[in-house]
Amino acid sequence: MENAEDPEFRSMIDRLRDEIENAEGAVPETFTELAATADPEELHRVLTAPGQPLWAREIAAFRLGLLGDARAFEALVLLLNHRDPERCVSAAHALTRLGDPRTARAAAALATNELRAAYALLPVRLLAELRAPEAVPALLAVLERRLAPGDPHGRVALACVEGLGTLGDPRARTALEAALPHPGLGAAAARSLALLDATAQRG
């Protein structure tokens, strides 16, 4: 079945199995059953039932996302902004495949929320991958803040620089030029500026 063959799904299942074994010493039978089911109604029931462990909700949301079921959207957005980066990676993967038109707007809101700046890396990367209208304005807003002296979120800044190069939008030129002298960003900014030039030449 499609879900089971997805590499990110297998990676998520292995991660969650390790988490459960480390915390409880044994993997419950319900874990194996949930990982195997492709019934969207059963997955939705698990996603919305009270008292479900996080691992169960994550599996249900991920599988619904890969099935294109919009009922997974809100749970996946919450996971996209989780403090655990691996959960964010899985959520971003599922959101990309869900194809919900609300995804880019939600990712932009998460990326630009300065109170959650430490968790903006995956929303920024997702925006660049989606290539939605919200992407360039959001990445520019985030990068401008990250260029402030002493900002601690260098990985987020780097993701913005790389994403803006991938998007190839000329509006990014000023911000990318401002990133050139910053330690850790200069080489990536130069590459992104070159991509902007190449895009302009093709256009």
C-alpha positions in Angstrom: 0.0 0.0 0.0 1.2 3.5 -0.7 1.6 4.7 2.8 3.7 1.7 3.8 6.0 2.2 0.8 6.7 5.8 1.6 10.3 6.2 3.0 9.3 8.9 5.4 6.4 6.8 6.8 8.9 3.9 7.5 11.3 6.4 9.1 8.5 7.8 11.3 7.3 4.3 12.3 10.9 3.3 13.3 11.3 6.5 15.3 8.0 6.1 17.1 8.7 2.4 17.9 12.1 3.4 19.5 10.4 6.2 21.5 7.8 3.8 22.9 10.3 1.1 23.7 12.5 3.6 25.5 9.6 5.0 27.5 7.6 1.8 28.2 9.8 -1.1 27.4 7.3 -2.8 25.0 5.4 -1.7 21.9 1.6 -2.1 22.3 -0.4 -4.1 19.8 -2.4 -1.1 18.9 0.8 0.5 17.5 1.2 -2.3 15.0 -2.5 -2.3 14.1 -2.5 1.5 13.6 0.6 1.4 11.5 -1.0 -1.2 9.2 -4.4 0.2 8.7 -5.4 2.3 5.7 -9.0 2.8 6.7 -9.5 6.6 6.7 -12.4 6.4 9.2 -10.4 4.4 11.7 -7.5 6.8 11.3 -9.8 9.8 11.8 -11.4 8.1 14.9 -7.9 7.7 16.4 -7.0 11.3 15.5 -10.0 12.8 17.3 -10.6 10.4 20.2 -9.8 11.9 23.6 -6.8 10.5 25.5 -4.9 9.2 22.5 -1.1 9.2 22.9 0.9 11.5 20.7 2.4 8.7 18.7 -1.1 7.5 17.8 -2.2 10.9 16.7 0.9 11.4 14.7 0.5 8.1 12.8 -3.1 8.8 12.1 -2.5 12.4 10.9 0.4 11.3 8.7 -1.5 8.4 7.0 -4.5 10.6 6.4 -2.3 13.2 4.9 -0.8 10.7 2.5 -4.3 9.6 1.6 -5.2 13.2 0.7 -7.8 13.4 3.5 -8.2 17.1 4.6 -9.2 16.0 8.1 -5.5 15.6 8.8 -4.7 19.3 8.1 -5.0 20.8 11.6 -3.1 18.0 13.4 -0.3 18.1 10.8 0.0 21.9 11.2 0.4 21.5 15.0 3.0 18.8 14.4 4.8 21.1 11.9 5.5 23.5 14.8 6.5 20.8 17.4 9.6 21.2 19.5 10.8 17.8 18.2 12.4 18.5 14.7 11.8 14.9 13.6 8.1 15.3 14.1 8.2 18.5 12.1 10.0 16.7 9.2 7.3 14.1 9.1 4.5 16.6 9.3 6.0 18.7 6.5 6.3 15.6 4.3 2.6 14.7 4.9 1.4 18.3 4.3 3.2 18.4 1.0 1.4 15.3 -0.2 -1.9 16.3 1.3 -2.1 19.3 -1.1 -4.5 21.3 1.0 -4.7 24.9 -0.2 -4.5 26.2 3.4 -1.0 24.8 3.9 1.0 27.7 2.6 -0.9 30.2 4.6 -0.5 28.1 7.8 3.2 27.6 7.1 3.7 31.3 6.6 2.0 32.1 9.9 4.2 29.6 11.7 7.4 30.8 10.0 6.8 34.5 10.8 5.7 33.9 14.4 8.6 35.5 16.3 7.5 33.8 19.5 8.2 30.5 17.9 11.3 31.5 15.9 13.3 28.5 17.2 10.8 26.2 15.5 10.6 28.0 12.2 13.0 25.8 10.2 10.6 23.3 8.8 7.8 25.8 8.0 10.4 27.9 6.1 11.6 24.8 4.1 8.0 23.8 3.4 7.2 27.2 2.1 10.1 27.0 -0.4 9.0 23.6 -1.5 5.4 24.6 -2.0 6.3 27.7 -4.1 3.1 29.4 -3.1 2.4 33.1 -3.3 2.9 33.4 0.4 6.4 32.0 0.3 8.6 34.9 -0.8 7.0 37.6 1.5 7.2 35.2 4.5 10.8 34.2 3.8 11.8 37.8 3.4 10.2 38.8 6.6 11.9 36.0 8.5 15.3 36.6 7.0 15.2 40.3 7.8 14.7 39.5 11.5 17.4 36.8 11.4 20.0 39.2 10.0 19.9 41.2 13.2 23.2 41.2 15.1 23.4 38.3 17.6 20.4 36.5 16.3 20.6 32.9 17.5 18.6 31.2 14.7 21.3 30.8 12.1 19.8 27.6 10.6 16.5 29.4 10.0 18.3 32.2 8.3 20.2 29.8 6.1 17.0 28.0 5.1 15.5 31.4 4.1 18.5 32.2 2.0 18.5 28.9 0.3 14.7 28.9 -0.2 14.8 32.4 -1.7 17.4 31.2 -4.2 15.3 28.2 -5.1 12.2 30.4 -5.6 14.1 32.7 -7.9 12.0 35.8 -7.2 13.8 39.2 -7.9 12.2 40.7 -4.8 14.7 38.7 -2.8 17.8 40.4 -4.2 18.2 43.1 -1.6 17.8 40.7 1.3 20.2 38.2 -0.2 22.8 41.0 -0.8 22.4 42.0 2.9 23.1 38.4 3.9 26.4 38.3 2.0 28.6 39.6 4.8 27.0 37.5 7.5 29.1 34.5 8.8 27.5 31.2 7.8 25.3 32.8 5.2 27.6 34.4 2.7 28.3 31.4 0.5 24.7 30.4 0.4 23.6 34.0 -0.4 26.0 34.1 -3.3 24.6 30.9 -4.7 21.1 32.2 -4.3 21.9 35.4 -6.0 23.4 33.4 -8.9 20.2 31.5 -9.1 18.2 34.7 -9.3 20.5 35.9 -12.1 20.0 32.6 -14.0 16.2 32.8 -13.5 16.2 36.4 -14.8 18.2 35.4 -17.9 15.8 32.5 -18.7 12.8 34.9 -18.3 
